[in-house]
Amino acid sequence: MDFLDVLKETVEKVDGAVASMIIASDGIAVQEYASERLIDLTGLGAEASAMIRDIGYAAENLGLGEAREFSIVSDTCGIIMRKINNDYYLALIIHPEGNFGKGRYVLKTTVPRIENEF
């Protein structure tokens, strides 16, 4: 399976989406696709490991079970991250006025297509 094709398709399916990437839980980007650079994707990868760890701890401490998805919305963009497995995440970067509901749905349906590759 070509991850680049999957990432490009993910971006193209969501109004306002500009980039998608697969990130290892240690913050290393496995693959990325961007039609527009709203943020530094390398920086996102580096910061992702801390976010993944902190959100996992918060979910555990609150008795919520495993955190499978989280999002950040700022003035610049929105980032939705969905867990592929314990070691990898799929991230989608969207303009603030983009379709976040569709973004969440597309990530939810894309992860099962690629999870066996990990």
C-alpha positions as CSV (number, residue, x, y, z in Angstrom):
1,M,0.0,0.0,0.0
2,D,1.3,3.4,-0.9
3,F,0.9,5.7,2.2
4,L,1.4,8.8,0.1
5,D,-1.7,8.0,-2.0
6,V,-3.8,7.3,1.1
7,L,-2.7,10.6,2.7
8,K,-3.4,12.6,-0.4
9,E,-6.9,11.0,-0.7
10,T,-7.5,11.8,2.9
11,V,-6.8,15.5,2.3
12,E,-8.8,15.6,-0.9
13,K,-11.9,14.2,0.8
14,V,-12.2,16.9,3.5
15,D,-13.1,20.5,2.7
16,G,-10.5,22.8,4.1
17,A,-7.9,20.0,4.7
18,V,-4.4,20.8,3.6
19,A,-2.1,18.1,5.0
20,S,-2.1,14.6,6.4
21,M,0.7,12.6,8.0
22,I,1.5,9.4,9.7
23,I,3.4,10.0,12.9
24,A,5.2,7.5,15.1
25,S,4.5,7.9,18.8
26,D,8.1,9.0,19.3
27,G,7.4,12.0,17.0
28,I,9.1,10.8,13.9
29,A,7.1,11.4,10.7
30,V,6.7,8.2,8.7
31,Q,5.1,9.8,5.6
32,E,3.4,13.2,4.9
33,Y,1.4,14.9,2.2
34,A,0.7,18.6,2.0
35,S,-1.1,20.6,-0.6
36,E,-0.5,23.7,1.5
37,R,1.8,24.3,4.5
38,L,-0.2,25.9,7.3
39,I,2.2,24.7,9.9
40,D,5.7,23.1,10.1
41,L,4.9,19.4,9.8
42,T,8.3,18.4,11.2
43,G,7.5,20.5,14.2
44,L,4.1,18.8,14.5
45,G,5.8,15.5,14.5
46,A,8.2,16.6,17.2
47,E,5.5,18.0,19.4
48,A,3.1,15.0,18.8
49,S,5.0,12.6,21.1
50,A,4.5,14.9,24.1
51,M,0.8,15.5,23.2
52,I,0.2,11.7,22.7
53,R,1.8,11.0,26.1
54,D,0.0,13.7,28.0
55,I,-3.4,12.9,26.5
56,G,-2.9,9.3,27.2
57,Y,-2.1,10.0,30.9
58,A,-5.1,12.4,31.2
59,A,-7.5,9.8,29.7
60,E,-6.1,7.2,32.1
61,N,-6.2,9.4,35.2
62,L,-9.8,10.3,34.4
63,G,-10.8,6.7,34.0
64,L,-11.8,7.2,30.3
65,G,-10.0,4.3,28.9
66,E,-7.7,4.5,25.9
67,A,-7.6,7.8,24.0
68,R,-8.1,7.0,20.3
69,E,-8.5,10.5,18.9
70,F,-7.9,14.1,19.9
71,S,-7.9,17.5,18.2
72,I,-6.5,20.9,18.6
73,V,-8.2,24.0,17.0
74,S,-6.3,27.3,16.9
75,D,-6.5,30.5,15.0
76,T,-4.2,29.1,12.3
77,C,-5.5,25.6,11.9
78,G,-7.0,22.5,13.3
79,I,-5.2,19.2,13.9
80,I,-7.1,15.9,14.3
81,M,-5.0,12.9,15.4
82,R,-6.4,9.3,15.3
83,K,-4.6,6.3,16.7
84,I,-3.6,3.6,14.3
85,N,-2.1,1.4,17.0
86,N,0.1,1.9,20.1
87,D,3.0,3.2,18.0
88,Y,1.4,5.2,15.1
89,Y,-1.1,8.0,14.6
90,L,-2.7,9.5,11.5
91,A,-3.0,13.3,11.6
92,L,-5.1,15.7,9.5
93,I,-4.4,19.4,9.3
94,I,-7.4,21.6,8.4
95,H,-8.1,25.3,7.9
96,P,-10.0,26.7,10.9
97,E,-13.2,27.0,8.7
98,G,-12.8,23.5,7.3
99,N,-15.1,20.6,7.9
100,F,-13.9,19.0,11.1
101,G,-16.8,16.5,11.3
102,K,-15.9,15.1,7.9
103,G,-12.3,15.1,8.9
104,R,-13.0,13.0,11.9
105,Y,-15.1,10.6,9.8
106,V,-12.5,10.3,7.1
107,L,-9.8,9.5,9.7
108,K,-12.0,6.9,11.4
109,T,-12.6,5.1,8.1
110,T,-9.0,5.5,6.8
111,V,-7.3,3.9,9.8
112,P,-8.8,0.4,9.3
113,R,-7.5,0.5,5.7
114,I,-3.9,1.0,6.7
115,E,-3.6,-0.5,10.2
116,N,-2.6,-3.9,9.0
117,E,0.5,-2.3,7.4
118,F,1.9,-1.5,10.8
